[in-house]
Amino acid sequence: MVMEYKAELTHPYYAAERGLVDDVIDPAETREVLIQCLAVLQTEHAGLPSRKHGNQP
């Protein structure tokens, strides 16, 4: 039973098929993918949320 579990469920494609991971990349491409992701995040800015209520007395 353990061998069957390992054979069927412990590979990255199982998680990718179910939408649990965004992407499965080749280890040789890790640096390129990280650089691209960080470049996108560098331009992102998370602003402060608008206030719903003012200060209460």
Steps between C-alpha positions, in 0.01 A plus 500: 500500500783742582681418177179556304450838671857608422475386139173682430486805722849627579599664176460869408267430209236359736490834686505699175206305358292595802601867499700479821810653341534775240769343286742209478837617370816324399769546767735635233252786439456599864723808485324641191153442644592661832647805327184542292274464804702745706498751214120489496481540876741793495243716322211394724392733777259403772327817608339552836134401516254787517351565841148382551435705810660806650617522860217458741482735799 
